[in-house]
Amino acid sequence: MALEPLSMAYPPLIVFAAALLVLVLPRITGFAVGAASLAAVLAVSLLAPEGQHLAGTFLGFKVVPFYVDDFSRMVGLGLGFLGVCSVIYAYSSEASKTLVAFALVYVSSSIGAAFAGDWLVLLFMWELMAVTSTLVVWHYGGEAVRAGFRYALFHGTGGVLVMLAIAAHYVQTGTFIYTETGIANGIPALLAVLGMGVNVAFIGVHTWLPDTYPRPHIAASVFLSVYTTKTSAFVLYRAFPVDAGSDLGIYIAYMGGLMAVYGATFALLQHDMRALLSYHIQAQLGYIVAGIGMATMGSDLAAAGAMSHLFNNVLFKSLLFMAVGVVIYRTGEEDLYKLGGLWREMPLTAIGFGFGALSITAIPGFNGYVSKGMLFNAADPHYYGQPEYQALYWLLWLGAIGTLLSFIKLGYYVFFHGESDYEVADAKPGQTVAMLGLGGACLLFGVWWQGLADLAPTIHGIEFEYYGGPGHLHPYSLGHLETAGILTGVAAVTFVVVRKPLSKLDLGDPVMVVYPATYAVSRWTMLGVTEAYAAVDRTVVGAVKRCYWIGNNPVIAVDTAAGQLPDWLVAVDERQPTDGGRPSTIHLRTGIGTTVLLLTLVLTVVLWLLVV
């Protein structure tokens, strides 16, 4: 009974209220409230009883805004803990109150999507997440504005596809409530995987990641690096849950394997530190997507591994963006090849980076090692994997080698290569607390791996344990340690061989060719829309003004119709005086944004009346 009030504590609303308070309270107080709201999300995620909460109806449809199960609980814990650390980091990194308010609304929508229990609420939170994350990007100005525009185009397109998928799902099933089989097969599933594929950076629609995340404020990059992509990966699992038997499962799995290789490859070619990390968001999402694909075909181990790796990614990916952000904050330099030897100047930042790098590269003792081990075992035909996963298994291997190479390169050139040309201070206290908090969690769940296994979702009512079973799975078994040693050795030797030629390569992502094409299409589309709007505006406003003028000047209008007045006198200028000498006070013009807002409100009222 003591836990019942937590059923009514809606996590997104708590964070949204904190976002509003950040704007009006003194900076330190507002940021403290923001961190406290996310600590509350952490507590609710941990303690709220399982089941549907705040269920009701909206526009005649059954909805479940707040749904707690093992999956949403694990994601909520990760997003809440990261949120606390991110707000502390933003405070020390001199992020503005406005930026953090935008970021908290963005976090609120992400948490709302994670806890949604139906597709209608999910769709609302999904679109709100796209809008608010765009505002987080735009707030920085400069190059971030155009990048944010391109970002919005991608996520707007993906959102439309998700909306169509949900509509088609409702037509087939008659409900928006989540079911054990996920999204309906056929057209709904195809639309869902395409739309969600934008947010989880499928190859071909991934370019918004390296294009956007290196451009805003360093604190904004920390928020952006996790909430959209990890929440979207979780929603992809909701659409294709374990044992759903979707025909798309094998294709999803192999898309994940290709993402792991593609992201790691192009990360290796980057000079910009945040661009390198952005490509590794795609690469690590590849492991999660591969796990989801295998899970939908019946692999409990893959489902637990995918969700565990998602949770771990929340920790180590944000930590890496924090560490790199501190380097940029202190040196003003984004190019990793122009740095070096910073471990002497910035030892705490180097330690934070080291924890993140050891985690993402799956070094024993850190959390990434445990969750990647689950996914390797799920794909390995010698354990639980199916024969059709053999190629997928080797793709995951290649992705792991590429990841190791990337972070050897990044750590070497930023912290160890040569002598530092910068005399700079280390991380500020808040930055240090945030980094070491996340780093400590990465180490904790690597050493105390049983804690991660306990957090992993219960699959089909059976508690998941990462040991025992046909293959005697254990993260620190001799076989797992040998695999980690081989991967690390191969990557280290390869780096020595390719280091010099690699530093001279500066190859762009071939998929970036979409940007000139997208720019041209969107520019001419926008011009067509605005010019059409202007023509309609001129016609309608002109007609109304003439009617108004005729109403105030009936005698002159009749004489004009009879041809008794010259043409120059007939022309009606804006705010032309009437025959009584009083100027017109009607203002009929309005911006296109206001017009869209008014039309949306009118259509909403009409739809409400039709449904009710």
C-alpha positions in Angstrom: 0.0 0.0 0.0 2.9 2.4 0.7 3.8 2.2 -3.0 0.4 3.1 -4.3 1.0 6.9 -4.4 3.9 6.2 -6.8 1.3 4.9 -9.3 -0.1 8.4 -9.6 3.3 10.1 -9.9 3.6 10.5 -13.6 7.3 10.8 -14.4 7.1 13.0 -17.5 4.9 15.5 -15.7 7.4 15.8 -12.9 10.3 16.7 -15.3 8.1 19.0 -17.4 7.1 21.0 -14.2 10.8 21.2 -13.3 11.6 22.6 -16.8 9.2 25.5 -16.3 10.7 26.2 -12.8 14.2 26.3 -14.3 13.1 29.3 -16.4 11.9 31.4 -13.4 14.1 30.3 -10.5 17.6 31.5 -9.8 20.1 29.5 -11.8 21.5 27.2 -9.1 18.0 26.7 -7.6 16.4 25.9 -10.9 19.2 23.4 -11.9 18.8 21.7 -8.5 15.1 21.4 -9.0 15.8 19.9 -12.5 18.2 17.3 -11.0 15.7 16.5 -8.2 12.9 15.9 -10.7 15.1 13.3 -12.5 16.0 11.8 -9.1 12.3 11.4 -8.6 12.0 9.6 -11.9 14.8 7.3 -10.7 12.8 6.6 -7.5 9.5 6.0 -9.3 11.2 3.7 -11.8 12.6 1.6 -9.1 9.7 1.5 -6.7 6.4 1.9 -8.7 4.4 -1.3 -8.7 4.2 -3.2 -12.0 1.1 -2.7 -14.1 -1.0 -0.1 -15.9 -1.4 3.2 -14.2 -3.3 6.4 -15.1 -5.2 4.4 -17.7 -8.3 6.1 -19.2 -9.8 7.3 -22.5 -8.8 10.0 -24.9 -11.1 11.0 -27.8 -13.0 7.8 -27.2 -9.8 5.6 -27.4 -8.4 3.6 -24.5 -5.0 4.9 -23.5 -2.3 3.9 -20.9 0.0 6.9 -20.4 2.0 5.2 -17.5 2.9 1.5 -17.8 5.5 -0.2 -15.7 7.1 -3.5 -16.5 10.6 -4.9 -16.3 11.5 -3.3 -19.6 10.2 0.3 -18.9 11.6 0.1 -15.4 15.1 -0.7 -16.6 15.0 2.1 -19.2 13.5 4.6 -16.7 16.3 3.8 -14.2 19.0 4.5 -16.9 17.3 7.7 -18.2 16.7 9.0 -14.7 20.2 8.5 -13.4 21.7 10.0 -16.5 19.4 13.0 -16.3 20.7 13.8 -12.8 24.3 13.6 -14.0 23.5 15.6 -17.2 21.9 18.5 -15.3 24.9 18.7 -12.9 27.3 18.6 -15.9 25.2 21.3 -17.7 25.4 23.6 -14.6 29.2 23.4 -14.5 29.5 23.7 -18.3 27.8 27.1 -18.2 24.7 26.0 -20.1 21.9 28.6 -20.0 18.7 28.2 -18.2 16.8 28.3 -21.5 18.9 25.4 -22.9 18.4 23.3 -19.8 14.6 24.1 -19.8 14.4 22.9 -23.4 16.5 19.8 -22.5 14.3 18.9 -19.6 11.1 19.1 -21.8 13.0 16.9 -24.3 13.9 14.5 -21.5 10.3 14.6 -20.3 9.0 13.5 -23.7 11.6 10.7 -23.9 10.6 9.4 -20.5 7.0 9.6 -21.5 7.7 7.5 -24.6 9.5 4.9 -22.4 6.6 4.6 -20.0 3.8 4.7 -22.6 1.5 1.7 -22.6 -0.2 2.3 -25.9 0.7 3.5 -29.4 -1.4 6.7 -29.2 0.4 8.1 -26.2 3.7 6.9 -27.7 3.0 8.8 -31.0 2.4 12.0 -29.1 5.6 11.6 -27.0 7.5 10.6 -30.1 6.6 13.8 -32.0 7.1 15.9 -28.9 10.6 14.4 -28.6 11.4 15.3 -32.2 10.3 18.9 -31.7 12.0 19.5 -28.4 15.3 17.9 -29.4 15.3 20.2 -32.4 14.9 23.2 -30.1 17.9 21.9 -28.1 20.0 21.9 -31.2 18.7 25.3 -32.5 19.3 27.1 -29.3 23.1 27.2 -29.9 22.7 29.2 -33.1 25.3 29.3 -35.9 25.9 26.1 -37.8 23.5 24.3 -35.4 20.5 26.1 -37.0 20.9 24.5 -40.5 21.9 21.1 -38.9 18.7 21.4 -36.7 16.6 22.0 -39.9 18.0 18.9 -41.5 17.5 17.0 -38.2 13.9 18.1 -38.1 13.3 16.9 -41.7 14.6 13.5 -40.9 12.6 13.1 -37.7 9.5 14.6 -39.2 9.6 12.1 -42.0 10.2 9.2 -39.6 7.4 10.4 -37.4 4.9 10.4 -40.3 5.8 6.8 -41.1 5.4 5.8 -37.4 2.0 7.6 -37.4 0.9 5.7 -40.5 2.1 2.4 -38.9 0.1 3.1 -35.8 -3.0 4.0 -37.8 -2.7 0.8 -39.9 -2.1 -1.2 -36.7 -5.4 0.2 -35.3 -7.3 -0.7 -38.4 -6.1 -4.3 -38.2 -6.4 -4.8 -34.4 -9.0 -2.3 -33.2 -6.8 -1.1 -30.3 -3.9 1.1 -29.5 -2.9 -0.8 -26.3 0.4 -2.6 -26.5 0.1 -6.4 -26.9 2.6 -9.2 -26.5 2.9 -9.5 -30.2 3.8 -5.9 -30.8 2.9 -4.1 -33.9 0.6 -5.9 -36.4 2.4 -7.8 -39.2 2.3 -6.7 -42.8 2.0 -3.0 -43.7 2.0 -1.7 -40.1 5.3 -3.6 -39.3 7.0 -2.4 -42.4 6.0 1.2 -41.8 7.0 1.0 -38.2 10.5 -0.4 -38.9 11.1 2.3 -41.6 9.9 5.1 -39.3 11.7 3.9 -36.2 14.7 3.2 -38.3 15.3 6.9 -38.7 15.6 7.4 -35.0 17.8 4.4 -34.4 20.0 5.4 -37.3 19.5 2.6 -39.9 22.2 2.9 -42.6 21.0 5.4 -45.2 18.9 7.5 -42.7 21.7 7.9 -40.1 23.4 11.0 -41.4 21.5 13.3 -39.0 23.7 11.8 -36.2 27.2 12.9 -37.2 25.7 16.0 -38.9 23.9 17.3 -35.8 25.5 16.1 -32.5 28.9 17.8 -33.0 27.3 21.3 -33.4 25.4 22.4 -30.3 26.6 23.3 -26.8 28.6 20.5 -25.2 25.9 20.0 -22.6 23.3 19.7 -25.3 25.3 17.0 -27.0 25.2 15.0 -23.7 21.4 15.1 -23.6 21.1 14.4 -27.3 23.5 11.5 -27.3 21.1 9.3 -25.4 17.5 10.2 -25.1 16.3 10.1 -28.8 18.3 7.0 -29.9 18.0 4.8 -26.8 14.3 5.6 -26.2 13.7 4.8 -29.9 15.5 1.5 -29.7 13.3 0.6 -26.8 10.2 1.5 -28.8 11.5 -0.6 -31.6 11.5 -3.5 -29.1 7.9 -2.7 -28.1 7.0 -3.0 -31.8 9.0 -6.2 -32.3 9.1 -7.9 -28.8 10.5 -11.3 -27.9 9.0 -14.3 -29.7 6.7 -12.0 -31.9 7.6 -14.1 -34.9 7.8 -11.1 -37.2 8.8 -11.8 -40.8 11.1 -8.7 -40.5 13.1 -10.2 -37.6 16.1 -11.5 -39.6 16.3 -8.3 -41.6 16.3 -6.2 -38.5 19.0 -8.4 -37.0 21.3 -8.1 -40.0 20.6 -4.3 -40.3 22.0 -4.2 -36.7 25.1 -6.1 -37.7 25.8 -3.9 -40.7 25.2 -0.8 -38.5 27.9 -2.0 -36.0 30.4 -2.3 -38.9 29.4 0.8 -40.8 29.4 3.1 -37.7 32.7 1.8 -36.4 34.3 2.2 -39.9 33.3 5.8 -40.4 34.1 6.6 -36.8 37.7 5.6 -37.5 37.9 8.2 -40.4 36.7 11.2 -38.3 38.8 14.1 -37.2 36.0 15.7 -35.2 35.8 14.1 -31.7 32.0 14.4 -31.4 31.5 13.2 -34.9 33.5 10.1 -34.0 31.3 9.5 -31.0 28.2 10.1 -33.1 29.1 7.3 -35.5 29.7 5.1 -32.5 26.1 5.8 -31.4 25.1 4.2 -34.6 27.6 1.3 -34.1 26.3 0.5 -30.6 22.7 0.9 -31.6 23.6 -1.8 -34.2 24.3 -4.3 -31.4 20.9 -3.4 -29.8 19.0 -3.6 -33.1 20.7 -7.0 -33.8 19.5 -8.2 -30.4 16.0 -7.0 -31.1 15.9 -8.8 -34.4 17.1 -12.0 -32.8 14.6 -11.6 -30.0 11.6 -11.3 -32.2 12.5 -14.7 -33.6 12.4 -16.2 -30.1 15.8 -15.6 -28.4 15.2 -14.6 -24.7 19.0 -14.2 -24.3 19.1 -11.7 -27.2 16.2 -9.7 -25.7 17.9 -9.5 -22.3 21.2 -8.6 -24.0 19.7 -5.9 -26.1 18.0 -4.2 -23.2 21.1 -4.6 -21.0 23.3 -3.1 -23.7 20.8 -0.3 -24.1 21.0 0.4 -20.4 24.8 0.3 -20.5 24.9 2.6 -23.5 22.9 5.2 -21.6 25.8 5.3 -19.1 29.0 5.0 -21.2 27.9 6.9 -24.3 26.9 10.0 -22.2 30.1 9.7 -20.2 32.2 9.8 -23.4 30.4 12.9 -24.6 31.0 14.5 -21.2 34.7 13.8 -21.3 35.2 15.0 -24.9 33.0 18.0 -24.0 35.3 19.0 -21.2 38.3 18.8 -23.6 36.5 21.1 -26.0 35.4 23.4 -23.2 38.9 23.8 -21.9 40.9 23.9 -25.2 38.3 25.1 -27.7 39.5 22.5 -30.1 37.3 19.9 -31.9 40.0 18.2 -34.0 41.5 15.2 -32.2 44.7 15.4 -34.3 45.4 18.9 -33.0 45.5 17.7 -29.4 47.8 15.4 -27.4 49.4 14.8 -24.0 46.4 16.2 -22.1 46.5 13.5 -19.5 49.0 15.6 -17.6 46.8 18.7 -17.7 43.5 17.0 -17.3 44.0 13.7 -15.3 40.4 13.5 -14.0 39.0 14.0 -17.5 41.3 11.3 -18.8 40.1 8.9 -16.1 36.5 9.7 -17.0 37.2 9.1 -20.7 39.1 5.9 -19.8 36.1 4.5 -17.9 33.8 5.2 -20.9 36.3 3.9 -23.5 36.9 0.6 -21.5 33.1 0.2 -21.2 32.2 0.8 -24.8 35.0 -1.5 -26.1 33.8 -4.3 -23.8 37.0 -4.7 -21.7 36.5 -7.2 -18.8 35.5 -5.4 -15.6 33.2 -2.9 -17.3 29.5 -3.1 -18.1 29.8 -3.2 -21.9 31.7 -6.4 -21.6 28.8 -8.1 -19.9 26.0 -7.0 -22.3 28.0 -7.5 -25.4 28.9 -11.0 -24.2 25.1 -11.7 -24.0 24.6 -10.6 -27.6 27.7 -12.5 -28.9 26.3 -15.6 -27.3 22.8 -15.0 -28.7 24.3 -14.9 -32.2 26.9 -17.6 -31.8 25.6 -20.9 -33.3 27.8 -22.8 -30.7 25.6 -21.4 -27.9 22.0 -20.2 -28.5 22.4 -18.7 -32.0 20.8 -20.2 -35.1 22.8 -21.2 -38.2 21.4 -18.2 -40.1 23.1 -15.9 -37.5 26.6 -17.1 -38.5 27.3 -14.1 -40.7 25.7 -11.8 -38.1 28.1 -13.1 -35.5 31.1 -12.2 -37.6 29.6 -8.7 -38.3 29.4 -8.1 -34.6 33.0 -9.2 -34.2 34.1 -6.7 -36.9 32.1 -4.0 -35.2 33.9 -4.8 -31.9 37.3 -4.6 -33.5 36.4 -1.2 -35.2 35.2 0.1 -31.8 38.4 -0.8 -30.1 40.4 0.8 -32.9 38.4 4.0 -32.7 38.8 4.5 -29.0 42.5 3.5 -29.1 42.8 6.3 -31.7 40.8 8.8 -29.8 42.5 8.2 -26.5 45.9 8.1 -28.0 45.7 11.4 -29.9 43.8 13.4 -27.3 45.5 12.3 -24.1 48.8 10.5 -24.8 50.4 11.4 -28.1 53.2 13.9 -27.7 53.3 16.9 -25.4 50.3 19.1 -24.8 50.3 22.6 -26.4 47.6 23.7 -24.0 48.0 24.9 -20.4 44.5 24.3 -19.2 42.7 23.4 -16.0 41.0 20.1 -15.5 37.2 19.5 -15.4 35.2 21.7 -13.1 33.7 20.1 -9.9 30.3 19.5 -11.4 31.7 18.0 -14.5 33.9 15.7 -12.5 31.0 14.6 -10.3 28.9 13.8 -13.3 31.7 11.9 -15.1 32.9 9.9 -12.2 29.2 9.1 -11.2 28.6 7.6 -14.6 32.0 6.0 -14.7 31.5 4.4 -11.3 28.2 2.9 -12.6 30.0 1.5 -15.6 32.5 -0.2 -13.3 29.9 -1.3 -10.8 27.9 -3.2 -13.4 31.0 -4.7 -14.9 32.3 -6.1 -11.6 28.9 -6.8 -9.9 27.4 -8.2 -13.1 24.8 -10.1 -11.1 23.2 -6.7 -10.4 22.9 -6.1 -14.2 21.4 -9.5 -14.6 18.8 -8.7 -11.9 17.9 -5.5 -13.7 17.5 -7.3 -17.0 13.9 -7.9 -17.9 12.0 -11.0 -16.9 11.3 -12.9 -20.1 8.1 -15.0 -20.2 8.0 -15.0 -16.5 11.4 -16.6 -16.1 14.1 -14.7 -14.2 17.1 -14.2 -16.5 20.4 -15.4 -15.2 23.6 -15.0 -17.2 25.1 -18.4 -16.2 24.1 -22.0 -16.3 22.1 -23.4 -19.2 23.3 -25.5 -22.2 26.4 -23.4 -22.8 27.1 -22.7 -19.2 27.1 -19.0 -19.9 29.0 -16.8 -17.5 30.5 -13.4 -18.4 33.9 -14.2 -16.9 34.1 -17.7 -18.3 37.4 -18.7 -19.9 35.8 -18.5 -23.4 34.5 -15.0 -22.9 37.9 -13.8 -21.5 39.7 -15.4 -24.5 37.4 -13.6 -26.9 38.0 -10.3 -25.2 41.7 -10.8 -25.3 41.7 -11.8 -29.0 39.6 -8.7 -30.0 41.8 -6.4 -28.0 45.1 -7.8 -29.3 43.9 -7.7 -32.9 42.8 -4.1 -32.5 46.0 -3.0 -30.8 48.2 -4.6 -33.5 46.1 -3.2 -36.3 46.3 0.3 -34.8 50.0 0.2 -34.8 50.0 -0.8 -38.5 47.3 1.7 -39.7 47.9 4.7 -37.4 49.9 6.8 -39.8 47.9 6.2 -43.0 44.7 6.5 -41.0 45.7 10.0 -39.7 45.9 11.2 -43.4 42.6 9.9 -44.4 39.7 12.3 -44.5 36.9 10.5 -46.3 33.3 11.7 -46.1 30.3 9.4 -45.5 29.0 8.6 -49.0 25.4 8.8 -47.7 26.0 12.5 -47.0 25.2 13.1 -50.7 21.6 13.2 -49.6 22.2 16.6 -48.0 22.6 18.6 -51.3 19.7 16.8 -52.8 17.6 17.2 -49.7 18.5 20.9 -49.5 17.5 21.5 -53.1 14.2 19.6 -52.8 13.3 21.2 -49.5 14.2 24.7 -50.7 12.1 24.5 -53.8 9.3 22.8 -51.9 9.3 25.5 -49.3 9.4 28.3 -52.0 6.4 26.6 -53.7 4.5 26.5 -50.5 5.2 30.0 -49.4 4.6 31.5 -52.8 1.3 29.7 -53.1 0.4 30.9 -49.6 1.3 34.4 -50.6 -0.8 34.3 -53.7 -3.9 33.0 -51.8 -3.2 35.6 -49.1 -3.1 38.5 -51.6 -6.3 37.3 -53.3 -8.3 36.8 -50.2 -7.1 39.9 -48.4 -7.7 42.0 -51.5 -11.2 40.7 -52.0 -12.2 41.3 -48.4 -10.7 44.8 -48.4 -12.7 45.7 -51.5 -15.9 44.4 -49.9 -15.1 46.4 -46.8 -14.4 49.5 -48.9 -17.7 49.0 -50.9 -19.6 48.7 -47.7 -18.3 52.0 -46.5 -18.5 53.8 -49.9 -21.6 52.5 -51.6 -22.2 55.7 -53.7 -18.7 55.8 -55.1 -18.9 52.0 -55.7 -22.1 52.4 -57.8 -20.6 55.3 -59.7 -17.5 53.3 -60.3 -19.5 50.4 -61.6 -21.2 52.8 -64.0 -17.8 53.9 -65.3 -18.0 57.5 -64.0 -14.8 57.5 -61.9 -11.2 57.1 -63.2 -9.4 53.8 -62.6 -6.7 55.4 -60.4 -9.4 56.3 -57.9 -10.8 52.8 -57.8 -7.5 51.2 -56.5 -7.8 50.2 -52.9 -4.6 50.6 -50.9 -4.0 49.1 -47.5 -5.8 51.0 -44.8 -7.4 53.4 -47.4 -9.7 56.0 -45.7 -13.4 55.5 -46.1 -15.7 58.3 -47.4 -16.1 59.4 -43.7 -12.3 59.9 -43.4 -11.9 57.0 -40.9 -9.1 54.6 -41.8 -9.8 50.8 -41.8 -8.6 49.0 -38.7 -9.0 45.5 -39.9 -5.7 43.5 -39.9 -6.2 40.3 -42.0 -2.6 39.3 -42.4 -0.9 36.7 -40.2 2.2 34.5 -40.4 2.1 31.0 -41.8 3.0 29.5 -38.4 0.1 31.3 -36.7 -2.2 30.2 -39.5 -1.2 26.5 -39.1 -1.7 26.8 -35.4 -5.2 28.2 -35.8 -6.1 25.6 -38.4 -4.8 22.9 -36.1 -7.0 24.2 -33.2 -10.1 24.3 -35.4 -9.5 20.8 -36.8 -8.9 19.5 -33.3 -12.2 20.9 -32.1 -14.0 19.4 -35.2 -12.4 16.0 -34.6 -13.3 16.1 -30.9 -16.9 16.8 -31.8 -17.0 14.0 -34.4 -15.4 11.4 -32.1 -17.4 12.4 -29.0 
